[in-house]
Structures are given as structure tokens and as C-alpha cells.
Amino acid sequence: MKKSIILLFEILLFFSSCNNNDITEPEQIGKQVFKILKNLSVNSKAEYERNFLSIEKLVELKKNEHIVTEEKSNNKKNSKLKVERFNVIESNYNNIKERAAIYGINWKDIEYLDFVYNVEKDNGLTKCRGKIFFKYDDKSFKIEVTSIYTGNEYKLVEIKNLFLYPEYSL
């Protein structure tokens, strides 16, 4: 009986660690976003949007004085924030898709090159701003990324500005 309980506990622990997709280190953000980009042509806009910090979590986060260290982060009205947040994610998504079409990018065939980032305080929140570099058809590209630290993990808030980046040395 004890062995079966221990075995069950070990199995549950194994599966919970396998399903743990928390991004606890800034270095992990690049791989997370690269995976999102690789699936951009097969996933719907709704699936894409589920990768981002929800407005409810953002509002909750802004109320946490242990995480948000400046009061001015709490000043925006929640309803206005929700509309702005949705518009920004949708606009960036559409822009990325349009620019990818111009460059002829087939998302499933991109290759990861690098992720460079900087962790900083902004309006009392710890943010990780970075650039992902990837290759498609012998051309290098970059895309900008922003994540917010929630106290135990980094949550994605923005993917934007897809550009051809010929300066990246392969």
C-alpha cells in the first residue's frame, strides 16, 4: 500500500513538472516566443492572444504592492486598459503577419538564432525587453518582445516590430 502511494506521488510529481510551462528566467522568453512564431501560420489569432498576460492578471498584478513598487502604475482605469491592451495585441499581430507576407516568411521553417534582452524597472514593474533573431531562407530577422515579471514568472505582454536584420552575423 505504501509503495503504491509513493509511486502515485512520484507519477503526479513527474507529470506536474512536465506540464510546468512557467517562464522563470529571462533566457527562457526567447524560446517561448520562438515557439509562438513557429506556430503563427497554424494557430488562430485567439490562440496567439492566449499566450499573453491577461488583462485580469495585469490588473491583479498592478494591485500587488510587493511587485509594483511605484503608485503611478495603478492609475489607469481598468476598462480603458482592457480596450487598449486588446488593440495593441491585435495591431501587433496584424503587423507581424503583414510584414511576414511581404518577406515571404513561412513560419514553420524559421530557425532560431539568438535572444538578447535587458531586465529593467518600468513604472514599478520588472520588465524584460528583448529581441529575438531568427533566420528564414538565408535572411536574418528580428522581432521585439516584452514580458513582465509577476513575482514568480515572466508573462508575455508584447511581440512587435518584425524587421529584416541583415546586420546579424551568422
C-alpha positions as CSV (number, residue, x, y, z in Angstrom):
1,M,0.0,0.0,0.0
2,K,2.8,2.5,1.0
3,K,4.7,1.6,-2.2
4,S,1.7,2.3,-4.4
5,I,1.1,5.7,-2.7
6,I,4.7,6.6,-3.1
7,L,4.6,5.5,-6.8
8,L,1.4,7.5,-7.3
9,F,3.0,10.6,-5.7
10,E,6.1,10.2,-7.9
11,I,3.9,9.9,-11.1
12,L,2.0,13.0,-10.1
13,L,5.2,14.9,-9.4
14,F,6.6,13.9,-12.7
15,F,3.6,15.0,-14.7
16,S,3.2,18.3,-12.9
17,S,6.9,19.1,-13.6
18,C,6.4,18.1,-17.3
19,N,3.4,20.4,-17.6
20,N,5.2,23.3,-15.9
21,N,5.5,26.0,-18.6
22,D,6.3,28.8,-16.3
23,I,9.0,31.1,-17.6
24,T,11.0,31.8,-14.5
25,E,14.2,33.1,-16.2
26,P,14.6,35.8,-18.8
27,E,16.6,33.4,-21.0
28,Q,13.5,31.2,-21.5
29,I,11.5,34.0,-23.0
30,G,13.3,33.8,-26.4
31,K,12.4,30.1,-26.8
32,Q,8.8,30.7,-25.7
33,V,8.3,33.4,-28.3
34,F,10.1,31.4,-31.0
35,K,7.7,28.6,-30.4
36,I,4.8,31.0,-30.8
37,L,6.3,32.4,-34.0
38,K,6.8,28.9,-35.4
39,N,3.1,28.2,-35.0
40,L,1.9,31.6,-36.2
41,S,0.7,30.2,-39.5
42,V,-1.3,27.3,-38.0
43,N,-2.7,28.9,-34.8
44,S,-5.7,31.2,-34.8
45,K,-5.5,34.8,-33.5
46,A,-7.3,33.7,-30.4
47,E,-4.7,31.0,-29.7
48,Y,-2.0,33.6,-30.3
49,E,-3.6,36.0,-27.8
50,R,-3.8,33.3,-25.1
51,N,0.0,33.4,-24.9
52,F,-0.1,36.9,-23.3
53,L,-0.7,38.2,-19.8
54,S,-4.5,38.6,-19.5
55,I,-5.9,41.9,-18.5
56,E,-7.4,40.4,-15.4
57,K,-3.9,39.2,-14.3
58,L,-2.4,42.5,-15.2
59,V,-5.0,44.4,-13.1
60,E,-4.4,42.0,-10.2
61,L,-0.6,42.4,-10.6
62,K,-0.8,46.2,-10.5
63,K,-2.6,45.9,-7.2
64,N,0.2,43.9,-5.6
65,E,2.4,46.4,-3.8
66,H,5.1,43.8,-3.4
67,I,5.6,43.5,-7.1
68,V,4.6,47.0,-8.3
69,T,6.8,49.5,-6.5
70,E,5.5,52.7,-7.9
71,E,2.0,54.0,-7.4
72,K,1.7,55.6,-10.9
73,S,1.3,52.0,-12.4
74,N,-2.0,51.8,-10.7
75,N,-3.6,54.9,-12.1
76,K,-5.2,53.7,-15.4
77,K,-8.8,52.9,-15.5
78,N,-9.4,49.1,-15.9
79,S,-11.9,49.3,-18.7
80,K,-9.7,51.7,-20.7
81,L,-6.7,49.5,-20.1
82,K,-8.6,46.4,-21.3
83,V,-9.5,48.1,-24.6
84,E,-6.0,49.4,-25.1
85,R,-4.4,46.1,-24.3
86,F,-6.6,44.2,-26.8
87,N,-6.0,46.8,-29.5
88,V,-2.2,46.7,-29.0
89,I,-2.0,42.9,-29.2
90,E,-4.3,42.7,-32.2
91,S,-2.5,45.6,-34.0
92,N,1.0,44.0,-33.4
93,Y,-0.4,40.6,-34.6
94,N,-1.7,42.0,-37.8
95,N,1.5,44.0,-38.4
96,I,3.7,40.9,-37.9
97,K,1.5,38.9,-40.3
98,E,1.6,41.6,-42.9
99,R,5.3,42.1,-42.7
100,A,5.9,38.3,-42.8
101,A,3.8,38.2,-46.0
102,I,6.0,40.9,-47.6
103,Y,9.2,39.0,-46.7
104,G,7.6,35.7,-47.7
105,I,8.3,34.1,-44.4
106,N,7.0,30.5,-43.9
107,W,6.8,30.4,-40.1
108,K,7.2,26.7,-39.7
109,D,10.6,26.9,-41.4
110,I,12.2,29.6,-39.4
111,E,15.4,28.9,-37.4
112,Y,16.3,30.3,-34.0
113,L,19.4,32.4,-33.9
114,D,19.5,34.3,-30.6
115,F,17.7,36.2,-27.9
116,V,19.2,39.3,-26.4
117,Y,17.4,41.1,-23.6
118,N,17.6,43.7,-20.8
119,V,15.7,43.4,-17.5
120,E,14.6,46.8,-16.1
121,K,12.2,48.5,-13.8
122,D,9.5,50.5,-15.6
123,N,6.7,52.2,-13.7
124,G,7.4,50.0,-10.8
125,L,7.2,46.7,-12.7
126,T,10.1,44.5,-13.6
127,K,10.1,44.1,-17.3
128,C,12.3,42.1,-19.7
129,R,12.6,43.7,-23.1
130,G,14.4,41.8,-25.8
131,K,14.9,40.9,-29.4
132,I,14.7,37.5,-31.0
133,F,16.8,36.9,-34.0
134,F,15.8,34.2,-36.4
135,K,16.6,33.0,-39.9
136,Y,14.5,32.2,-42.8
137,D,15.7,31.5,-46.4
138,D,19.2,32.7,-45.6
139,K,17.9,36.1,-44.3
140,S,18.1,37.2,-40.7
141,F,15.1,38.9,-38.9
142,K,14.5,40.4,-35.6
143,I,11.3,40.9,-33.6
144,E,10.9,42.8,-30.3
145,V,9.5,41.2,-27.1
146,T,8.4,42.5,-23.7
147,S,7.5,40.4,-20.7
148,I,6.5,41.4,-17.1
149,Y,7.7,39.6,-14.0
150,T,4.7,38.6,-11.9
151,G,6.6,37.7,-8.8
152,N,7.2,34.0,-9.8
153,E,7.3,34.0,-13.6
154,Y,7.7,36.2,-16.7
155,K,4.4,36.7,-18.6
156,L,4.4,37.9,-22.2
157,V,2.9,41.3,-22.9
158,E,4.1,42.2,-26.3
159,I,5.6,40.8,-29.5
160,K,6.1,43.5,-32.2
161,N,8.2,45.1,-34.9
162,L,9.3,42.4,-37.3
163,F,12.2,43.6,-39.4
164,L,14.8,42.2,-41.8
165,Y,18.0,42.4,-39.9
166,P,21.0,41.9,-42.3
167,E,23.5,43.1,-39.7
168,Y,23.1,40.0,-37.7
169,S,26.2,37.9,-38.2
170,L,25.5,34.3,-38.8
